[in-house]
Amino acid sequence: MKVISLIMTLLTALTCVSTGTLPTVPTEEMRDISTMELVREMGFGINLGNTLEACGDWIDSSSPLNYEKAWGSPEITQKTIQGYADAGFGVLRIPVAWSNMMKDDGTYTISKEYAARVRQVVDWALGTGMYVIVNIHYDNGWVNKFPENIPGNMKKFTAIWKQVSELFADCGDKLVFEAQNEELGWESLWNRYSGSEGTDKRSSYDLVNRVNQAFVDTVRATGGNNAKRHLLISGYNTDITLTCDKLFRIPDDPAGRIAVSVHYYEPSTLTIIDKDVSWGKAKTDWGSSEDQEALDRNVALLKTTFIDKGIPVIVGEYGCFGENKTKKTRQSYMLDVSSRMYAIGACPILWDTPGDLYDRQNAVFSDPTFIRKLISPSKQ
């Protein structure tokens, strides 16, 4: 019966993508629950990174699996997904490059095959009881060029979200849509390090706000469960300081079901690089009083700007990478960030890629003791 149900779901989803129609009756529950309550229910999360968002002109476009495996991931299986749930994670964030296999005819029609594969993975995750977040990720970088052709890029953005909304119209409230990844906010309009604080800054923020509002309006217009779906809007480059700026606005939403997305990779000299670069010296240690004070400042800023005002926060990515630091340093950083974010009511979602913390083929974590410790506050 489960196989038949999955086949019918996929056929319905593909019909929605190709015809623009919606299922007549939502098949899963949309509970009377606030987004703040929903985010707290999520607990702790993890990303299915470098997988369905893998992209590049060099990838053979004949099959979705060619993209899925292009950045080092094995083919995702139901066992892979079940392993995340079995470890105790409450939410799986699934980044997606929807332009993969998209016909280049100006209609921005999502590939039926690609849509079906994403839907399959999402259904596996929802079937475990986990929450799922689906977004438009980097997606070959077209969002980076948004200011160059605002009408054309807005057409593509809304076309994608209309189709994605229809693809998942029957899913209940454990599926959350995220507007975009990190690309909303453009240095071609304003660079915070340039000293410019005038109309250039305002124009970049105004465009971020327009894109987020278009996301909300597009999803809501598709009706059904999407009229009440909980939505995650993109912070300004998902940077905490920039997202907490007074120029960043929460979109108008008739459903009142919106959370804000930020990422946390500070200091980037520790979390991102493993050797000195032009803009910084690689850092190998974590935990000093200065480190802790900086983390506390950022957490407090999120709390006072959003959470204390009833606006929930999801930390869509955090982590610490690089071979120049010890396992203890990396784990200490991740534990500090996740516990501080969870303490204020935010949902921290760990960034993870193939071969990092999780063996996707065997569905086991390399250090299950650390994972249990990482997510233990959600059991309190």
NORRATA-V580493 format. One record per residue. N is the residue number from 0. RES is the residue in three letters. OMEGA is omega as a letter, one per 20 degrees, with the letter a starting at -180 (* if undefined). D_LAST is the distance of its C-alpha to the last C-alpha in Angstrom with 2 decimals. Layout:
<<N:RES:OMEGA:D_LAST> <N:RES:OMEGA:D_LAST>>
//
This chain:
<<0:MET:r:36.47> <1:LYS:r:33.60> <2:VAL:r:36.24> <3:ILE:r:38.46> <4:SER:r:35.67> <5:LEU:r:34.82> <6:ILE:r:38.54> <7:MET:r:38.99> <8:THR:a:36.05> <9:LEU:r:37.52> <10:LEU:r:40.97> <11:THR:a:39.79> <12:ALA:a:38.01> <13:LEU:r:41.14> <14:THR:r:43.32> <15:CYS:a:41.30> <16:VAL:a:41.72> <17:SER:a:45.43> <18:THR:a:46.49> <19:GLY:r:44.17> <20:THR:r:43.42> <21:LEU:r:40.16> <22:PRO:a:39.10> <23:THR:a:40.37> <24:VAL:r:37.32> <25:PRO:a:33.69> <26:THR:r:32.27> <27:GLU:a:28.53> <28:GLU:r:26.57> <29:MET:a:25.93> <30:ARG:r:23.52> <31:ASP:a:23.85> <32:ILE:r:20.72> <33:SER:r:20.74> <34:THR:r:20.23> <35:MET:r:17.63> <36:GLU:a:15.59> <37:LEU:a:16.48> <38:VAL:r:15.43> <39:ARG:r:11.91> <40:GLU:a:11.94> <41:MET:a:13.24> <42:GLY:a:10.22> <43:PHE:a:12.28> <44:GLY:r:15.92> <45:ILE:a:19.07> <46:ASN:r:22.77> <47:LEU:a:25.58> <48:GLY:r:27.72> <49:ASN:a:31.50> <50:THR:a:32.03> <51:LEU:r:32.92> <52:GLU:r:33.60> <53:ALA:a:36.06> <54:CYS:r:39.44> <55:GLY:a:42.89> <56:ASP:a:46.54> <57:TRP:a:47.06> <58:ILE:r:44.85> <59:ASP:a:46.78> <60:SER:a:46.13> <61:SER:a:47.21> <62:SER:r:43.75> <63:PRO:a:40.10> <64:LEU:r:39.27> <65:ASN:r:41.48> <66:TYR:a:39.23> <67:GLU:a:36.01> <68:LYS:a:37.21> <69:ALA:a:39.14> <70:TRP:r:36.58> <71:GLY:r:35.71> <72:SER:r:33.38> <73:PRO:r:34.39> <74:GLU:a:34.72> <75:ILE:r:31.32> <76:THR:r:30.92> <77:GLN:r:28.68> <78:LYS:r:27.51> <79:THR:a:26.59> <80:ILE:a:24.37> <81:GLN:r:22.80> <82:GLY:r:21.82> <83:TYR:r:19.49> <84:ALA:a:17.68> <85:ASP:r:17.75> <86:ALA:r:16.12> <87:GLY:r:13.03> <88:PHE:a:14.16> <89:GLY:a:13.84> <90:VAL:r:17.05> <91:LEU:r:20.37> <92:ARG:a:22.71> <93:ILE:r:26.27> <94:PRO:a:28.91> <95:VAL:r:32.35> <96:ALA:a:35.95> <97:TRP:r:37.63> <98:SER:r:41.05> <99:ASN:r:41.29> <100:MET:r:44.24> <101:MET:r:44.86> <102:LYS:a:48.57> <103:ASP:a:50.30> <104:ASP:r:52.21> <105:GLY:r:50.64> <106:THR:a:48.78> <107:TYR:r:45.46> <108:THR:a:45.00> <109:ILE:r:42.02> <110:SER:r:43.04> <111:LYS:a:42.52> <112:GLU:a:41.75> <113:TYR:r:39.16> <114:ALA:a:37.53> <115:ALA:r:37.44> <116:ARG:r:35.75> <117:VAL:a:33.01> <118:ARG:r:32.57> <119:GLN:a:32.36> <120:VAL:r:29.55> <121:VAL:r:27.64> <122:ASP:r:28.19> <123:TRP:a:26.93> <124:ALA:r:23.65> <125:LEU:r:23.32> <126:GLY:r:24.26> <127:THR:a:21.16> <128:GLY:r:18.99> <129:MET:r:17.99> <130:TYR:r:18.86> <131:VAL:r:21.98> <132:ILE:r:23.57> <133:VAL:a:27.34> <134:ASN:q:29.53> <135:ILE:a:32.96> <136:HIS:a:32.51> <137:TYR:r:35.25> <138:ASP:r:37.61> <139:ASN:r:40.64> <140:GLY:a:40.29> <141:TRP:r:42.17> <142:VAL:r:39.83> <143:ASN:a:40.84> <144:LYS:a:44.31> <145:PHE:a:43.39> <146:PRO:a:45.60> <147:GLU:r:48.61> <148:ASN:a:48.84> <149:ILE:a:46.54> <150:PRO:a:48.12> <151:GLY:a:48.13> <152:ASN:r:44.61> <153:MET:r:43.28> <154:LYS:r:45.10> <155:LYS:a:43.38> <156:PHE:a:39.92> <157:THR:r:40.27> <158:ALA:r:42.00> <159:ILE:a:39.13> <160:TRP:r:36.51> <161:LYS:a:38.70> <162:GLN:r:38.94> <163:VAL:r:35.27> <164:SER:r:34.41> <165:GLU:r:36.96> <166:LEU:a:35.81> <167:PHE:a:32.33> <168:ALA:a:33.45> <169:ASP:a:32.37> <170:CYS:r:28.76> <171:GLY:a:26.06> <172:ASP:r:23.48> <173:LYS:r:21.28> <174:LEU:a:24.08> <175:VAL:r:24.20> <176:PHE:r:27.37> <177:GLU:a:27.48> <178:ALA:a:30.89> <179:GLN:a:31.56> <180:ASN:a:30.30> <181:GLU:a:31.49> <182:GLU:a:35.14> <183:LEU:a:35.30> <184:GLY:a:37.14> <185:TRP:r:40.51> <186:GLU:r:42.29> <187:SER:r:45.54> <188:LEU:a:45.04> <189:TRP:r:43.30> <190:ASN:a:42.23> <191:ARG:a:40.14> <192:TYR:a:41.93> <193:SER:a:45.37> <194:GLY:r:45.38> <195:SER:a:46.13> <196:GLU:a:44.39> <197:GLY:a:46.73> <198:THR:r:47.21> <199:ASP:r:46.08> <200:LYS:a:42.52> <201:ARG:a:42.63> <202:SER:r:44.03> <203:SER:r:41.24> <204:TYR:r:38.55> <205:ASP:r:40.58> <206:LEU:r:40.67> <207:VAL:a:36.91> <208:ASN:r:36.51> <209:ARG:a:39.19> <210:VAL:r:37.59> <211:ASN:r:34.17> <212:GLN:r:35.99> <213:ALA:r:38.01> <214:PHE:a:34.89> <215:VAL:a:33.53> <216:ASP:a:37.01> <217:THR:r:37.67> <218:VAL:a:34.52> <219:ARG:a:34.91> <220:ALA:a:38.60> <221:THR:r:37.96> <222:GLY:a:36.71> <223:GLY:r:35.00> <224:ASN:a:31.25> <225:ASN:r:31.76> <226:ALA:a:32.74> <227:LYS:a:29.13> <228:ARG:r:27.35> <229:HIS:a:24.64> <230:LEU:a:26.26> <231:LEU:a:25.37> <232:ILE:a:28.17> <233:SER:r:29.12> <234:GLY:r:29.01> <235:TYR:a:32.22> <236:ASN:a:32.26> <237:THR:r:28.42> <238:ASP:a:29.04> <239:ILE:a:26.86> <240:THR:a:29.84> <241:LEU:r:32.14> <242:THR:r:29.74> <243:CYS:r:29.18> <244:ASP:a:32.99> <245:LYS:r:34.54> <246:LEU:r:36.60> <247:PHE:a:33.66> <248:ARG:r:33.34> <249:ILE:a:30.91> <250:PRO:r:33.07> <251:ASP:a:34.27> <252:ASP:a:32.46> <253:PRO:a:33.59> <254:ALA:a:30.29> <255:GLY:a:28.23> <256:ARG:a:25.65> <257:ILE:r:25.45> <258:ALA:a:23.01> <259:VAL:r:24.26> <260:SER:r:24.15> <261:VAL:r:24.41> <262:HIS:r:24.34> <263:TYR:r:23.63> <264:TYR:a:26.08> <265:GLU:i:27.04> <266:PRO:a:29.09> <267:SER:r:30.88> <268:THR:r:33.08> <269:LEU:a:30.15> <270:THR:a:28.30> <271:ILE:a:31.33> <272:ILE:r:34.48> <273:ASP:r:35.40> <274:LYS:a:38.82> <275:ASP:r:40.55> <276:VAL:a:41.61> <277:SER:a:43.80> <278:TRP:r:41.03> <279:GLY:r:39.01> <280:LYS:a:38.78> <281:ALA:a:36.19> <282:LYS:a:33.39> <283:THR:a:32.01> <284:ASP:r:29.59> <285:TRP:r:26.32> <286:GLY:r:24.61> <287:SER:r:27.44> <288:SER:r:27.17> <289:GLU:r:28.84> <290:ASP:a:26.32> <291:GLN:r:23.36> <292:GLU:r:25.32> <293:ALA:r:26.18> <294:LEU:a:22.62> <295:ASP:r:21.66> <296:ARG:a:24.71> <297:ASN:r:23.90> <298:VAL:r:20.33> <299:ALA:r:21.80> <300:LEU:r:24.57> <301:LEU:a:22.38> <302:LYS:a:20.51> <303:THR:a:23.80> <304:THR:a:25.77> <305:PHE:a:23.57> <306:ILE:r:20.13> <307:ASP:r:21.54> <308:LYS:r:24.28> <309:GLY:r:22.20> <310:ILE:a:22.66> <311:PRO:a:19.62> <312:VAL:r:19.63> <313:ILE:r:19.12> <314:VAL:a:19.80> <315:GLY:r:21.80> <316:GLU:r:22.63> <317:TYR:r:21.86> <318:GLY:a:22.83> <319:CYS:a:25.29> <320:PHE:r:28.40> <321:GLY:a:31.71> <322:GLU:a:33.37> <323:ASN:r:34.25> <324:LYS:a:30.87> <325:THR:r:29.15> <326:LYS:r:26.18> <327:LYS:r:24.42> <328:THR:r:25.24> <329:ARG:a:24.05> <330:GLN:r:20.70> <331:SER:r:20.26> <332:TYR:a:21.09> <333:MET:r:18.72> <334:LEU:a:15.73> <335:ASP:a:16.82> <336:VAL:a:17.48> <337:SER:a:14.38> <338:SER:r:12.00> <339:ARG:a:14.45> <340:MET:r:14.84> <341:TYR:a:11.26> <342:ALA:r:11.08> <343:ILE:r:14.05> <344:GLY:r:12.96> <345:ALA:r:14.95> <346:CYS:r:14.48> <347:PRO:a:15.67> <348:ILE:a:17.89> <349:LEU:r:19.34> <350:TRP:a:23.12> <351:ASP:a:24.33> <352:THR:a:27.91> <353:PRO:r:29.86> <354:GLY:a:30.00> <355:ASP:a:27.28> <356:LEU:a:23.95> <357:TYR:r:24.47> <358:ASP:a:27.49> <359:ARG:a:28.12> <360:GLN:a:30.88> <361:ASN:r:29.09> <362:ALA:r:25.62> <363:VAL:r:23.97> <364:PHE:a:22.30> <365:SER:r:24.37> <366:ASP:a:21.52> <367:PRO:r:18.72> <368:THR:r:17.19> <369:PHE:a:16.93> <370:ILE:r:15.50> <371:ARG:r:12.64> <372:LYS:a:12.06> <373:LEU:a:12.62> <374:ILE:a:10.00> <375:SER:a:7.25> <376:PRO:a:5.34> <377:SER:r:5.54> <378:LYS:a:3.80> <379:GLN:*:0.00>>
//
